[in-house]
Amino acid sequence: MYSVEESKKIWDENAEFWDMYMSDDSNDFHRNTVRPKVTELLNIQKDDYILDIACGNGNYSAFLAQHNIPVLAFDYSDKMIELARKRREKYKSLVEFTVADATDAESLKRLRRKRPFTKAVSCMALMDIADLSVLFNSVYNLLDKNGIFVFATQHPCFVTGTERYMTPYGYYEVAIENQPKKQCCYHRSMQDLFAYCFNAGFSVNGFYEVCFGKDKEIPEIIIVRAKKSE
């Protein structure tokens, strides 16, 4: 529904606001709702080399670097990557930040390094990406044998603006109050999200539905672990 160019322009305009809001340690939602279960499913090991997809200002990359894990982190917003490099300067020996487009196979192919990635992670970004088939297929090819891809995204059953659950659609959203521009988002059903995994060659062996707030019973996000199947 929206062009990649339009979405990228919006994120370039929102980048400074998001960087200041998320700051060094991210917000409570990411720290206490997203990060714990993502990290559990990622099961970090000392010999890991991790691809951080749509990394924003590098909060999760910095968290991995604090555990002495090397990371290649990318985002399609040039401005966001510029800010991430500045904010995460002290982790530059462990985290490489680069610009890449998650919807472009050639752009993703250029992420390949001499050492294969053991794992890939995406923290609350898939709903902002226009075409997921390219991303899932590319991540599968970038991962080492038995590699895993852990992603957190909006729960499509409960975070939806219409009654059209089965049909994919795009919409504009404000994720943080007072951000300069509404961002482009994409609704996909649960079966569509899992189909991206299966069609790329992944099997799913980990899954959580997570609520924001200890007294809530309606989950805002899903967290999935997809394993590369030979």
Contacts in CASP RR format, 6 or more apart in sequence:
PFRMAT RR
TARGET T0000
AUTHOR 0000-0000-0000
METHOD contacts of the structure
MODEL  1
MYSVEESKKIWDENAEFWDMYMSDDSNDFHRNTVRPKVTELLNIQKDDYI
LDIACGNGNYSAFLAQHNIPVLAFDYSDKMIELARKRREKYKSLVEFTVA
DATDAESLKRLRRKRPFTKAVSCMALMDIADLSVLFNSVYNLLDKNGIFV
FATQHPCFVTGTERYMTPYGYYEVAIENQPKKQCCYHRSMQDLFAYCFNA
GFSVNGFYEVCFGKDKEIPEIIIVRAKKSE
1 169 0 8 1.000
1 170 0 8 1.000
1 184 0 8 1.000
1 186 0 8 1.000
2 130 0 8 1.000
2 170 0 8 1.000
2 184 0 8 1.000
3 130 0 8 1.000
4 76 0 8 1.000
4 101 0 8 1.000
4 103 0 8 1.000
4 104 0 8 1.000
4 130 0 8 1.000
6 184 0 8 1.000
7 128 0 8 1.000
7 130 0 8 1.000
7 183 0 8 1.000
7 184 0 8 1.000
8 76 0 8 1.000
8 77 0 8 1.000
8 101 0 8 1.000
10 181 0 8 1.000
10 182 0 8 1.000
10 183 0 8 1.000
10 184 0 8 1.000
11 75 0 8 1.000
11 76 0 8 1.000
11 77 0 8 1.000
11 79 0 8 1.000
11 80 0 8 1.000
11 128 0 8 1.000
11 183 0 8 1.000
12 77 0 8 1.000
12 78 0 8 1.000
12 79 0 8 1.000
12 80 0 8 1.000
13 180 0 8 1.000
13 181 0 8 1.000
14 179 0 8 1.000
14 180 0 8 1.000
14 181 0 8 1.000
14 183 0 8 1.000
15 57 0 8 1.000
15 77 0 8 1.000
15 79 0 8 1.000
15 80 0 8 1.000
15 82 0 8 1.000
15 83 0 8 1.000
16 79 0 8 1.000
16 83 0 8 1.000
17 176 0 8 1.000
17 178 0 8 1.000
17 179 0 8 1.000
17 180 0 8 1.000
18 56 0 8 1.000
18 57 0 8 1.000
18 80 0 8 1.000
18 176 0 8 1.000
18 179 0 8 1.000
19 57 0 8 1.000
19 80 0 8 1.000
19 83 0 8 1.000
19 84 0 8 1.000
19 87 0 8 1.000
21 27 0 8 1.000
21 176 0 8 1.000
21 179 0 8 1.000
22 30 0 8 1.000
22 56 0 8 1.000
22 57 0 8 1.000
22 59 0 8 1.000
24 59 0 8 1.000
24 62 0 8 1.000
24 87 0 8 1.000
25 31 0 8 1.000
25 59 0 8 1.000
26 35 0 8 1.000
26 59 0 8 1.000
26 60 0 8 1.000
29 212 0 8 1.000
30 59 0 8 1.000
30 60 0 8 1.000
30 123 0 8 1.000
30 124 0 8 1.000
33 210 0 8 1.000
33 211 0 8 1.000
33 212 0 8 1.000
33 213 0 8 1.000
33 220 0 8 1.000
33 221 0 8 1.000
34 123 0 8 1.000
34 124 0 8 1.000
34 152 0 8 1.000
34 210 0 8 1.000
34 221 0 8 1.000
34 223 0 8 1.000
35 60 0 8 1.000
35 63 0 8 1.000
35 123 0 8 1.000
37 152 0 8 1.000
37 208 0 8 1.000
37 210 0 8 1.000
37 223 0 8 1.000
38 60 0 8 1.000
38 121 0 8 1.000
38 123 0 8 1.000
38 150 0 8 1.000
38 152 0 8 1.000
38 223 0 8 1.000
39 63 0 8 1.000
41 148 0 8 1.000
41 150 0 8 1.000
41 206 0 8 1.000
41 208 0 8 1.000
41 223 0 8 1.000
41 224 0 8 1.000
41 225 0 8 1.000
42 50 0 8 1.000
42 119 0 8 1.000
42 121 0 8 1.000
42 148 0 8 1.000
42 150 0 8 1.000
42 225 0 8 1.000
43 148 0 8 1.000
44 50 0 8 1.000
44 64 0 8 1.000
44 67 0 8 1.000
44 69 0 8 1.000
45 118 0 8 1.000
46 68 0 8 1.000
46 69 0 8 1.000
47 118 0 8 1.000
48 69 0 8 1.000
48 70 0 8 1.000
48 118 0 8 1.000
48 119 0 8 1.000
49 69 0 8 1.000
49 70 0 8 1.000
49 71 0 8 1.000
49 72 0 8 1.000
49 113 0 8 1.000
49 115 0 8 1.000
49 116 0 8 1.000
49 117 0 8 1.000
49 118 0 8 1.000
49 119 0 8 1.000
50 64 0 8 1.000
50 69 0 8 1.000
50 70 0 8 1.000
50 71 0 8 1.000
50 72 0 8 1.000
50 117 0 8 1.000
50 118 0 8 1.000
50 119 0 8 1.000
50 120 0 8 1.000
50 121 0 8 1.000
51 71 0 8 1.000
51 72 0 8 1.000
51 73 0 8 1.000
51 74 0 8 1.000
51 111 0 8 1.000
51 117 0 8 1.000
51 119 0 8 1.000
51 120 0 8 1.000
51 121 0 8 1.000
51 139 0 8 1.000
51 142 0 8 1.000
51 143 0 8 1.000
52 58 0 8 1.000
52 60 0 8 1.000
52 61 0 8 1.000
52 64 0 8 1.000
52 71 0 8 1.000
52 72 0 8 1.000
52 73 0 8 1.000
52 74 0 8 1.000
52 120 0 8 1.000
52 121 0 8 1.000
52 122 0 8 1.000
53 74 0 8 1.000
53 102 0 8 1.000
53 120 0 8 1.000
53 121 0 8 1.000
53 122 0 8 1.000
53 125 0 8 1.000
53 135 0 8 1.000
53 139 0 8 1.000
53 151 0 8 1.000
54 74 0 8 1.000
54 75 0 8 1.000
54 76 0 8 1.000
54 102 0 8 1.000
54 122 0 8 1.000
54 125 0 8 1.000
54 126 0 8 1.000
54 128 0 8 1.000
54 129 0 8 1.000
55 61 0 8 1.000
55 73 0 8 1.000
55 74 0 8 1.000
55 75 0 8 1.000
55 80 0 8 1.000
55 81 0 8 1.000
55 84 0 8 1.000
55 97 0 8 1.000
56 75 0 8 1.000
56 77 0 8 1.000
56 80 0 8 1.000
56 81 0 8 1.000
56 84 0 8 1.000
56 125 0 8 1.000
57 80 0 8 1.000
57 83 0 8 1.000
57 84 0 8 1.000
57 87 0 8 1.000
57 88 0 8 1.000
58 73 0 8 1.000
58 84 0 8 1.000
58 87 0 8 1.000
58 88 0 8 1.000
58 95 0 8 1.000
58 97 0 8 1.000
59 123 0 8 1.000
60 121 0 8 1.000
60 123 0 8 1.000
61 71 0 8 1.000
61 73 0 8 1.000
61 84 0 8 1.000
61 88 0 8 1.000
61 91 0 8 1.000
61 95 0 8 1.000
61 97 0 8 1.000
62 88 0 8 1.000
62 91 0 8 1.000
62 95 0 8 1.000
64 71 0 8 1.000
64 94 0 8 1.000
64 95 0 8 1.000
65 71 0 8 1.000
65 88 0 8 1.000
65 91 0 8 1.000
65 94 0 8 1.000
65 95 0 8 1.000
68 94 0 8 1.000
69 94 0 8 1.000
70 94 0 8 1.000
70 95 0 8 1.000
71 94 0 8 1.000
71 95 0 8 1.000
71 96 0 8 1.000
72 95 0 8 1.000
72 96 0 8 1.000
72 98 0 8 1.000
72 111 0 8 1.000
72 113 0 8 1.000
72 117 0 8 1.000
73 84 0 8 1.000
73 95 0 8 1.000
73 96 0 8 1.000
73 97 0 8 1.000
73 98 0 8 1.000
74 81 0 8 1.000
74 97 0 8 1.000
74 98 0 8 1.000
74 99 0 8 1.000
74 100 0 8 1.000
74 102 0 8 1.000
74 111 0 8 1.000
75 81 0 8 1.000
75 84 0 8 1.000
75 97 0 8 1.000
75 99 0 8 1.000
75 100 0 8 1.000
76 99 0 8 1.000
76 100 0 8 1.000
76 101 0 8 1.000
76 102 0 8 1.000
76 103 0 8 1.000
77 99 0 8 1.000
78 99 0 8 1.000
81 97 0 8 1.000
81 98 0 8 1.000
81 99 0 8 1.000
84 97 0 8 1.000
85 92 0 8 1.000
85 97 0 8 1.000
88 95 0 8 1.000
88 97 0 8 1.000
98 111 0 8 1.000
100 107 0 8 1.000
100 108 0 8 1.000
100 110 0 8 1.000
100 111 0 8 1.000
101 107 0 8 1.000
101 108 0 8 1.000
102 108 0 8 1.000
102 125 0 8 1.000
102 129 0 8 1.000
102 134 0 8 1.000
102 135 0 8 1.000
103 129 0 8 1.000
103 130 0 8 1.000
103 131 0 8 1.000
103 134 0 8 1.000
103 135 0 8 1.000
104 134 0 8 1.000
105 134 0 8 1.000
105 137 0 8 1.000
105 138 0 8 1.000
108 134 0 8 1.000
108 135 0 8 1.000
108 138 0 8 1.000
108 139 0 8 1.000
108 142 0 8 1.000
109 138 0 8 1.000
109 141 0 8 1.000
111 142 0 8 1.000
112 142 0 8 1.000
116 142 0 8 1.000
116 143 0 8 1.000
116 144 0 8 1.000
117 142 0 8 1.000
117 143 0 8 1.000
117 144 0 8 1.000
117 147 0 8 1.000
118 143 0 8 1.000
118 144 0 8 1.000
118 147 0 8 1.000
118 148 0 8 1.000
119 143 0 8 1.000
119 147 0 8 1.000
119 148 0 8 1.000
119 149 0 8 1.000
119 150 0 8 1.000
120 139 0 8 1.000
120 142 0 8 1.000
120 143 0 8 1.000
120 148 0 8 1.000
120 149 0 8 1.000
120 150 0 8 1.000
121 149 0 8 1.000
121 150 0 8 1.000
121 151 0 8 1.000
122 149 0 8 1.000
122 150 0 8 1.000
122 151 0 8 1.000
122 152 0 8 1.000
122 153 0 8 1.000
123 151 0 8 1.000
123 152 0 8 1.000
124 152 0 8 1.000
124 153 0 8 1.000
124 154 0 8 1.000
124 221 0 8 1.000
125 151 0 8 1.000
125 153 0 8 1.000
126 132 0 8 1.000
126 135 0 8 1.000
126 151 0 8 1.000
126 153 0 8 1.000
126 193 0 8 1.000
127 153 0 8 1.000
127 154 0 8 1.000
127 185 0 8 1.000
127 186 0 8 1.000
127 187 0 8 1.000
127 188 0 8 1.000
128 183 0 8 1.000
128 184 0 8 1.000
128 185 0 8 1.000
128 186 0 8 1.000
129 135 0 8 1.000
129 186 0 8 1.000
130 184 0 8 1.000
130 186 0 8 1.000
132 188 0 8 1.000
132 193 0 8 1.000
132 196 0 8 1.000
133 196 0 8 1.000
133 199 0 8 1.000
133 200 0 8 1.000
135 196 0 8 1.000
136 149 0 8 1.000
136 196 0 8 1.000
136 197 0 8 1.000
136 199 0 8 1.000
136 200 0 8 1.000
136 202 0 8 1.000
137 199 0 8 1.000
137 200 0 8 1.000
139 149 0 8 1.000
139 200 0 8 1.000
140 149 0 8 1.000
140 200 0 8 1.000
140 201 0 8 1.000
140 202 0 8 1.000
140 228 0 8 1.000
143 149 0 8 1.000
143 228 0 8 1.000
144 228 0 8 1.000
145 228 0 8 1.000
145 230 0 8 1.000
146 227 0 8 1.000
146 228 0 8 1.000
146 230 0 8 1.000
147 227 0 8 1.000
147 228 0 8 1.000
148 225 0 8 1.000
148 226 0 8 1.000
148 227 0 8 1.000
148 228 0 8 1.000
149 197 0 8 1.000
149 202 0 8 1.000
149 225 0 8 1.000
149 226 0 8 1.000
149 228 0 8 1.000
150 223 0 8 1.000
150 224 0 8 1.000
150 225 0 8 1.000
150 226 0 8 1.000
151 223 0 8 1.000
151 224 0 8 1.000
151 226 0 8 1.000
152 210 0 8 1.000
152 221 0 8 1.000
152 222 0 8 1.000
152 223 0 8 1.000
152 224 0 8 1.000
153 193 0 8 1.000
153 221 0 8 1.000
153 222 0 8 1.000
154 185 0 8 1.000
154 220 0 8 1.000
154 221 0 8 1.000
154 222 0 8 1.000
155 209 0 8 1.000
155 219 0 8 1.000
155 220 0 8 1.000
155 221 0 8 1.000
155 222 0 8 1.000
156 165 0 8 1.000
156 187 0 8 1.000
156 188 0 8 1.000
156 189 0 8 1.000
156 190 0 8 1.000
156 193 0 8 1.000
156 222 0 8 1.000
157 165 0 8 1.000
157 190 0 8 1.000
158 218 0 8 1.000
158 219 0 8 1.000
158 220 0 8 1.000
159 220 0 8 1.000
159 221 0 8 1.000
160 187 0 8 1.000
161 171 0 8 1.000
161 187 0 8 1.000
162 169 0 8 1.000
162 187 0 8 1.000
164 187 0 8 1.000
165 189 0 8 1.000
166 189 0 8 1.000
168 186 0 8 1.000
168 187 0 8 1.000
168 188 0 8 1.000
168 189 0 8 1.000
168 192 0 8 1.000
169 186 0 8 1.000
169 187 0 8 1.000
170 184 0 8 1.000
170 185 0 8 1.000
170 186 0 8 1.000
170 187 0 8 1.000
171 184 0 8 1.000
171 185 0 8 1.000
171 186 0 8 1.000
171 187 0 8 1.000
172 182 0 8 1.000
172 183 0 8 1.000
172 184 0 8 1.000
172 185 0 8 1.000
173 182 0 8 1.000
173 183 0 8 1.000
173 185 0 8 1.000
174 182 0 8 1.000
174 183 0 8 1.000
175 183 0 8 1.000
190 222 0 8 1.000
193 222 0 8 1.000
193 224 0 8 1.000
194 204 0 8 1.000
194 224 0 8 1.000
197 203 0 8 1.000
197 204 0 8 1.000
197 224 0 8 1.000
197 226 0 8 1.000
198 204 0 8 1.000
201 228 0 8 1.000
201 229 0 8 1.000
202 226 0 8 1.000
202 227 0 8 1.000
202 228 0 8 1.000
202 229 0 8 1.000
203 226 0 8 1.000
203 227 0 8 1.000
203 229 0 8 1.000
204 224 0 8 1.000
204 225 0 8 1.000
204 226 0 8 1.000
204 227 0 8 1.000
205 225 0 8 1.000
205 226 0 8 1.000
205 227 0 8 1.000
206 224 0 8 1.000
206 225 0 8 1.000
207 222 0 8 1.000
207 223 0 8 1.000
207 224 0 8 1.000
207 225 0 8 1.000
208 222 0 8 1.000
208 223 0 8 1.000
209 219 0 8 1.000
209 221 0 8 1.000
209 222 0 8 1.000
210 219 0 8 1.000
210 220 0 8 1.000
210 221 0 8 1.000
210 222 0 8 1.000
210 223 0 8 1.000
211 217 0 8 1.000
211 218 0 8 1.000
211 219 0 8 1.000
211 220 0 8 1.000
212 220 0 8 1.000
212 221 0 8 1.000
END
